[in-house]
């Protein structure tokens, strides 16, 4: 009976994370629509609205994944998370050259998250991103570099020990 309630809690928590992630995207999308320029181009596939709003879903789910694993992951793992997220967001704030923040973050999220919500939504958004970048915008460099760096960061994160194994190594 306990395993059934555990499975039920898992499924319910995944639906809750998905719902909150979608709500986050809806709130951000609503905020973006305050701009007349965004409203005029919102259905343009290469416009900022359809490019930026979808990534909010896996990003919010990623934050829930990391909060759920707070006690399991080491400080070094969180440092790698911070570097990836800051670099990805840095594309918006600063001019980070040669890397797509979308493909960097999405690749990293797919490869490092245990959450099915993160992996599925990030996979859907990375397909959209690759389509836009490669086929509409003919931007092969930043997407490819983002995928490679996201994969490298995920590899490094997989080599970082968890807090539990750090404690057993030190003890």
FENVENKA-V758710 format. One line per field, one symbol per residue. burial: + if it has 24 or more other C-alpha atoms within 12 Angstrom, else -. A space follows every 10 residues. Layout:
burial=???
This chain:
burial=---------- ---+--++-+ ++-++---+- -+-------- -------+++ ++++++++++ ++++++---- --++--++-+ +-+++-+++- +-------++ ++++++++++ +++-++++++ +++-++++++ -++------- -+++++++++ +-++--+--+ ---------- -
